[in-house]
Amino acid sequence: MKKMEKTLKALANRRRLLILKSLKQNREASVAEIASEISLSFKATSKHLGILSGADIIEREQRGLQMFYRLSRDQESAVKHIISLL
């Protein structure tokens, strides 16, 4: 139940839904690319990405000095369904 609550809280934010929509369309993006696309500061975008990553909704990979994000391959069916609606 705690995991589901954490997941639902992570999804219950307009900015985080925009991030997921962006990652759905682009497959993968850096923090700067996502921040630019959703018109949000780098710092605020990083915070939202951290919440989504902590809920196992997205995955991250560091390459050099940049962090890249993509949708997690191991999402729960409810999360997959919500992302399909975006």
C-alpha positions as CSV (number, residue, x, y, z in Angstrom):
1,M,0.0,0.0,0.0
2,K,2.9,2.4,0.8
3,K,4.4,2.0,-2.7
4,M,1.1,2.7,-4.3
5,E,0.6,5.8,-2.2
6,K,4.1,7.0,-3.2
7,T,3.4,6.4,-6.8
8,L,0.1,8.2,-6.8
9,K,1.6,11.2,-5.0
10,A,4.4,11.3,-7.6
11,L,1.8,11.3,-10.4
12,A,-0.5,13.9,-8.8
13,N,1.4,16.9,-10.1
14,R,0.9,18.8,-13.4
15,R,4.7,19.4,-13.9
16,R,5.6,15.8,-13.3
17,L,2.9,14.7,-15.8
18,L,4.4,17.1,-18.3
19,I,7.8,15.5,-17.7
20,L,6.3,12.1,-18.3
21,K,4.6,13.3,-21.5
22,S,7.9,14.7,-22.7
23,L,9.8,11.4,-21.9
24,K,7.1,9.4,-23.6
25,Q,7.6,11.5,-26.8
26,N,11.4,11.8,-26.7
27,R,12.3,8.4,-25.1
28,E,15.2,10.0,-23.3
29,A,16.3,13.5,-22.3
30,S,18.7,15.4,-20.1
31,V,17.6,17.6,-17.2
32,A,18.3,20.7,-19.3
33,E,16.3,19.5,-22.3
34,I,13.3,18.6,-20.1
35,A,13.5,21.9,-18.2
36,S,13.5,23.8,-21.5
37,E,10.6,21.8,-22.9
38,I,8.3,22.3,-19.9
39,S,9.5,25.9,-19.2
40,L,10.7,25.3,-15.7
41,S,14.0,26.0,-14.0
42,F,16.8,23.4,-13.9
43,K,16.6,23.2,-10.1
44,A,12.8,22.7,-10.0
45,T,12.9,20.2,-12.8
46,S,15.7,18.2,-11.0
47,K,13.5,18.1,-7.9
48,H,10.5,16.7,-9.9
49,L,12.7,14.2,-11.6
50,G,14.0,13.0,-8.2
51,I,10.5,12.4,-7.0
52,L,9.6,10.4,-10.2
53,S,12.8,8.5,-9.9
54,G,12.2,7.7,-6.2
55,A,8.8,6.3,-7.1
56,D,10.4,4.0,-9.8
57,I,8.5,5.7,-12.6
58,I,11.6,6.9,-14.5
59,E,15.2,5.7,-14.7
60,R,18.3,7.9,-14.8
61,E,21.8,7.4,-16.2
62,Q,24.7,9.7,-15.8
63,R,26.9,10.3,-18.8
64,G,29.8,12.5,-18.1
65,L,28.5,15.6,-16.3
66,Q,24.9,15.2,-17.6
67,M,22.1,13.1,-16.2
68,F,19.7,11.5,-18.7
69,Y,16.2,10.3,-17.9
70,R,13.8,7.8,-19.5
71,L,10.6,6.0,-18.6
72,S,11.3,3.0,-16.4
73,R,11.0,-0.4,-18.0
74,D,9.5,-2.0,-14.8
75,Q,6.4,0.2,-14.3
76,E,3.3,-1.1,-12.6
77,S,0.3,-1.5,-14.9
78,A,-1.5,1.5,-13.4
79,V,1.4,3.7,-14.1
80,K,1.7,2.4,-17.7
81,H,-2.0,3.1,-18.2
82,I,-1.7,6.7,-16.8
83,I,1.2,7.4,-19.1
84,S,-0.7,6.0,-22.1
85,L,-3.3,8.7,-21.5
86,L,-0.8,11.5,-21.8
